[in-house]
Amino acid sequence: MSLMCEAIALGGAGRHGPALEKVAAGLALEPEFFPLLMQRGRLQEQAGDFQAAVASYEECLALSPTLADAATARTQALYALVEKCDRALAGPLTAAVSEISAAKAHALFKLGLHEHALEALAPAMAAMPDDFSLLNLRADILLRLNRHEEALACYGQASGDMALLQFNRGNVLRQMGRFGEAQTCYEQALSLHPAFAEARVARSHLLLMAGHYEEGWREHEARRAIAQIRRADVHSASPQWQPGMALAGKTLLLWAEQGLGDSLQFARYIPDAAGRAGRTIVCAPPGLLPLLQRSFPMCGFIGNDKALPPHDLHAPLLSLPLLLGRPDPGQSPRPPYLVPAPARVADWAARLGERRRARIGITWAGRQYGAINHTRDLALAQLKPLFDVDADFISLQQAVPPADRPCADAQPNLQRFALNDWDDTAALMGNLDLVICIDSAVAHLAGALDMPVALMLRLEGEWRWGQQPERSAWYPRMRLFRQRQRGNWESVVEEVAAFIRTLGK
């Protein structure tokens, strides 16, 4: 705090260099101190270094994706960077025109202005048509514009790190649903760079999708070498649980390493692990704690990984299929394995009133912070054929996307309630006949409660949903409705509408 106060005073006096030195000294003591990270971004903005400011705010968001101040500051810094680039490009042209054009395109891409980003990138591409970083940015923009074939072509003309090039080609092919070709690319990348953790994990996802579970889970352990995932590791001095280690009489710490959906899906293994250890503690997202505590009373629970209780071994939830020797989802504990609060279920029953017809919960978009998954989400207007069905629809969105609010307000057959937490959502689901959703945490919660689920999937799908056309190996009462054409949700929505019309027959 003392160093931050000195930095603020120096920045106020226009001495940005010394102020940033004070910030760096503070961050050396506490690298995740949000006020200092935010202050570094502000000082960088004041100094006119908007690219560095964006990076500082993104570091804050990587640590806490819901930090609204950082998200707002990042957006403002991106717009300031675009304006700075425009001023430079309007002046006398310099040798840096390509660099400036690329910086502008990157900023526009991050702002979601993809057509403008592609246009801004053109001068840099004309000057350096074989530059890998530029072609990679162009491919990313084209993917957001659903122009996958053009994105794939970018990697046919790039030069540079061939392992990275093959990895990126594999990613595009996977998004196109060309899984065999994608796997070949990942294997070529690994032949060139065997320690390429991202390529190993991408290959593991394809192995798991194809049902090669033992090899897939072994390869999936490579994720621990990826910086973004390693950042989420618990700060434990105890060893990580490895296959073959005995647990009897030991205290085991299990922890949720990634998103809410993964936590809900792999919580099913907690009782098995707890049965092998002397004592089990689970570190999970705070919003899930009430639901998990009720469902797994044999365990202790904490929501703060900065204050870990003593333990002998630790393991992330996604490693449990491998560690427990249950690689095949068919060997995993079956739903229901989560228990909603009976009193809350009754409260929701009273709020919903008399049941007149089928009650269907619905969610069409994922989280509205951090990186929004545009190919996975739908616009509410695209679901209009569903609302023509004779049923009562209830929104399970914890946050309605801003663009969808007018449509939600105008839809008479869609009830919306404030959902305080995931325990609340689980209790509401206890009063529903069906959940319709996109690939999000809501799908896993409904599946874990053994609800009937209609899951709408984009073409590329996800490793966890396998390659069976309609069924999930993880959730027996879930039915999959897959895109047949990339980006085309119309036929998926029509199939779901036809499906729910048969429910009462």
N, C-alpha and C positions, 0 to 999 in steps of 0.2 A: 504494500500500500504506500509505503514511503517513497519507493522508486516511482510508482505511478504518479504520485502527487508532484514529484520533481519533474517528471516528463510533461505533465499538464502545464506546469509553470513555464518550462522551457518552450513548449509548443506555443503557448500564448504570447511569448516574446518573439516568435518567428524563428526560433533556433531548432529547426526540425531535426537536424542531424544529431545533436547532443540529446534531444528528447528521445529519439529512437534508440540511442545507445542505452538510456536508462530503462526503456521498455525491454530491450534485449536482456539486460542484466536481471530484470524482474522475472522474465520468462525462463531464464536459466534456473531460477530458484523454484518456479512453479509453472511448468509449461502449459497447463490447462486452466490458468487463471483468466476467466472470461473478460473481466474488466480491462486487463492489460492487452489481451488480444484485440478487443474492440478499440482501445486507445491507440494501438499500433495502426489499425486501419484508418482511424481519423487523422492521425499525424501523416500517414502516407498520402491521404487525400489532400491535406493542406499543402503538402509538398508537391502536389501535382502528379504523383506516381499512382495513378488509378489502378493499373494492373496489379501492383503489389497490394493495394488496399483490398481489391476483390479477393486476392489470395488469402489475406488475413481474415476477412469475413467468412470465407469458405472454410477456413480452419475452424472457426467458431461453430459453423453449421455442421461440420463433420463430427464435432464433439457433442453437439446438441441440436439436432435438426429442427426442433420446434422453437428455437430462439428467434422470436419475431424481430427484435431490434437488429440482429445480424442479417436476417433476410432482407429487411427494408434497406439497410445500409448497403448491402451488396448490390441490390437493384439500382440504387442511386449512383453508386460508384461505376456501375456498368454503363449507365446512360452518360455519365460524365466522361468516361473513356471514349464512347462513341463521338461525343461532341469534340473532344480533344483531337481525335483522329480526323474528323471532318475539317477542323480548322487547319490542320497540317496539310491535308490533301488539297485544300483550296488555295494554299500559298504556293510559292515557288517549288516545283518538283525537285526532290532530292533523291539520292541513291537509296534512301530508306523507304521509298514509296511502297515496295512490296511488304516490308515489315509492318508498316502502318496499316495497309489494307488488310493484312492478315489479322492484326490486333482488333481492328474494327469488326471484321467478320466473326471472330471468336466471341467478342462481346455481344454482338447481335444474336449469335447462336445461343448463348447462355440466357439471353432475354426471351428466347422463344420466337424470335422474328426470323424464321428460317429462310424465307424467300429473299428478304433483305440481306441476310448473311451470305447467301449464295452469290448475290449480285456484288456485294462488297469484296468477296474473295477473288473475283474474276481478274483484277489487275495483277495480283500476286501470282495467280496460276499462270497467267500469260507470260510472266517474267521467269517463273521457275516451274515449268510443267511437270518435272519429275521429282520435285521436292516431297519427301515422304510425309513430313508433318503437315504440309498444305493439302496433300491428297487425302491424308487421314481425316483432316477437318472437313474437307469437301464430302468425303464418304459419310461422316457423321451427320452432316446437314442433309444429305440426300436420303439417308435412312429416316430422318424425322419427316421428310416430305413423301415417304412411302415410295421412293424411287430406288428400290433395292438393286435392280440390275445395273443402274448407273453407278451405284455405290461400289458394287463388286468390281466393276470395270476400273475403278480408281486403283485397285491393288494389282491390276495387270500392267500398269504403266509406272508404278513406283519403283524406286531403287532405295537401298539402305539395308537395315537389319532384316534379313530374310526370315528369321524366326518370328519376329514381330509381324512382318507382312503376312506370313501364313496364318498366324493366330488371328489377325484382323479379318482375313478372308474367311476363315472358319466361322467367325462370329456373324458375318453377313449371311453366309450360307445357312447357318443355323436359324437365323431369323426368317429365312426364305423357306424353311421346312425341309431343306436338303441335308438331312442329318448325316448320311453316309459320307458325302463329300466334305462336310464340316469336320467329321472325325478324322478323315484323311489329312486335312490341313493341320489339325492339332497335332497329329502324330508326326507330320513333317516338321512342324515347329519344334517338337520335343527331340527329334533326331538331331536338330541343329543346336538345341539348347536344352539339355536334359533337365536342368534345374529350373525351368520356366514354370513357376508355380501356377500362374494364371492359366497357362495352356493345360497343365495337368488337371486343374479343377474343371475347366471347360470340358475336357475329355471325360472326366468322371461323371459329369452331368449327362453326357450322351450314353455312357455305359449304364447308368442308373435308369435312364429313360427306356433303354432297350431291355432292361431286366437282368443285366449282368451285375448283380448286386454286390457280390463279394469283392470283385475287382473294383467296382465303382466306389464302394465305401473306403477301401484302402487308398485309392487315388485321391479321394475327397479330403483326406488328411493333409494334403499339400496346401490347403487353404490357409493353414496356420502360418505359412511363410509369406502371405500377401499382406502388405503394410496396412491396408484399410481394415482388414479383418483382425490383424494382430493388435491394432489400436484398441479393439474391444476386449482384448484378453483381460482377465482378472489379474490384479497385481498380487500374486501369491508366491511365497517363498517355498511352498511345498511342491513336490513333484506332480507332474500330470499323470493321471491313471493311464497305464499302457496295457494292451492285451496281455493276459496271463498273470497280471498282478493280483494278489489275494486282497480281498476287502474285509475279511472277517475281523471284527473288533476294531476296525479303523473308522475314522470320521471322514466322510466323503463330501466334498463340495461340488455340486452340479451348478452350472451357470449357463444362462441364455446368452449366446454370443451374437445373434443377429436379430432379425425382426420379430415382430409379434406373431406373425404367421408361423414362422419356424418354431417359436417357443410353444405355441399351442399344438402344433403337429407332433413335436417330439417329447412333449410332456408325458405322453403315454408310457414312456420307458422309465419314468421316475420310480414307480413302485418296485419294478424288477431290480433296479440298481440299489434301491433302499433295502431290499430284502437280502442283499449280499453284504451290506456294510453294517458296521456296528451302529453308526448314526449317520444321517444324511441331512445336509443343509442345502437348500436351493436358493441361488441368487437369481432373481427374475425381475422383469420390468415392474415397477411399482403398481401400474394399472392392472396387472394380472394377479397380484398377490392375494386379494380376497378369494377369488375363484380357485386359485391353486391351493391355498391353505385348506379350504373346505374339502377339496377333492382328494388331497393327499395328506391326511392328518398324521401320518407316520413320520413326516419330515418337518424340519424347521425351515423357515423362510426369511430371507432378507431382501431388501430392495436397493441396498447401497453397496456397490463393490469396492468402495474406498474404505470400508470398515468391516473387513472380513473376520469372522470368528475363527478360532484355531481349528485347523483341519489337517489331515494326514495326506490326502490326495485330492486332486480336482480333475474335472472333465467337463467339456462343453456338451450341451444336450445333443448336438448333431453328430457327436462321436459315439453315442450310445448304441446304435445298431451294430457297429463294429465291435465295441468293447464287450457287449453282452452276448455276442455270437448270434445275433438275430438279424442278419443282413437283408433277408427277404421280408418285405412288408407283410406277407401272409403269415410270418412268424411273430409279428408284433402284437401287443395287446390290442384288442378290438374296442371300438367305441360301444357305449359311452364310457369315457374315462374322466370327464369333467362333470361337476354337479352344480347346477344353479341353486341359488338360495331359495328355499321353499317359500319364505315370507315374501320375498320380492316377486316370485312367480305369481303368488296370490294377489299382490298389489297390482301387478300388471293386468291380471284377469279382471279385477274390479274396474280399472281405468278403461279397458277396452270394451267392457260391457258385454251384452248378450251377443253370442256368436250367431250370425245370420247366414253366413256362407264361408267359403274357404278364406282363411287368413294367410296372406303370403308376405313374408318379409323380403325386402329387395335392397340391394346395394349395387351401384353401377360405377363407382369410382373409388380409388384408394385414397391414401392420405393426401392432404392438401398442403403439405410442407415438404421442404427438401426437393429431391428429384421426383417429379411427377411422371408417372408411367403412362405416356400418351397412347401407346399401342394397346395397352391392357384395358384402359378405361373407355367407357362410352359416354356420350352426351345423353342426358335424360330424355331428350326429344326422340332419340333413336328407339326408346322403349315403348313408344305409343301403342303398338299392337298388343302389348301385354295388358295395358290398362283398359282395353276393350273387352277383356275376358270378365266374366261374371265372378268376381272375387274382391275381397278387401285387401288393398295393398298398404303395407306399413314400411316406411323408410327405416333402414338400419344404418344409414349414413351418420357417423358422428359429426361430420361436417359436409354440408352440401356445397359443391364447387360454386364459386361466384357466378360463373356463366350459366349454371343450371337453375339459379334461384327464381328467375321469372317463370320458367317452365314449371318448377315445383309449386309455385304459388298458384299457378293457373290450372293445376291438375286436381280435379275434385276427388278422384279415386286414389289419392295417396295421402295417408296420414303421416304426420311427422311429430315426433316427440323428442324432447331433450334426453339424451343418453349420457348419464354421468360417468360411467366407466364400463369396463368389459363385463363386470358382474351384472350390471344393469341390462346390458345387451343380451347376456345369456338368459336372464330371467324373462325378458320379453320374448326371446325365441321359444321359451317353454310354453308359450300360448299360441304358437303359429303351427300351420300345417305344412309349410314348405318355405325354404329360403332360396331365392334366386340371387345370384351374385357373380361378380367377376372374381378373378384370382387375387384374393386379398385375405387379410386376417379373418374377416367375417366368414369366409368359406371354411377355414380351419376350425373356427369356433363352432359353427353349425355342425361340421363333420364330427368334431370331438364330442358333441352332445348327442350324436346319432340322429340328427335331424335329416329328413329328406331334403336334398339339395340339388338344385339345377345350376351347374357351374358353366359359365360362358367363357370360352377360351379362345385367345387369338391363335393364328396359324402356327406360330413357332412354339406355342405351348410352354411348358416348364418341365424340367426333368422329373419332378415329383408326380406328374400326372401320367407318365408312361406313354405308351403308344396304342393302348386299346382304344377303340373308337368312342366308347360310351361309359366305361366303368373305371373307377379308381381302385387301385390296390390298397389304398390307405383308409378309405371311408366307404363301407359297403352300401350305404343308402344315398350315395352321391351319383348323379348322372351327369356326364360330360356332354356339352354341346360345343363342338369345335368349328372354327372358321374353316371353310374349304378354299376360300380365296382371301389372300392377304388384305386386311383392312376392311373386309366386307362383313359387317355385323348384321345386315338386313336378314339374311337367310337364317342366322343363328337365332335372332329374336323371334322370327316366325316359327321356327321349330319349337322354341320354348313355349310360345303362346299355344301351339297345337298340343304340346305335352300337358300344360296345366288345364286345358279344357277337358282332358280325359280323367282328371283326378277324382271327380265325383261320380264317375260312371262305373 
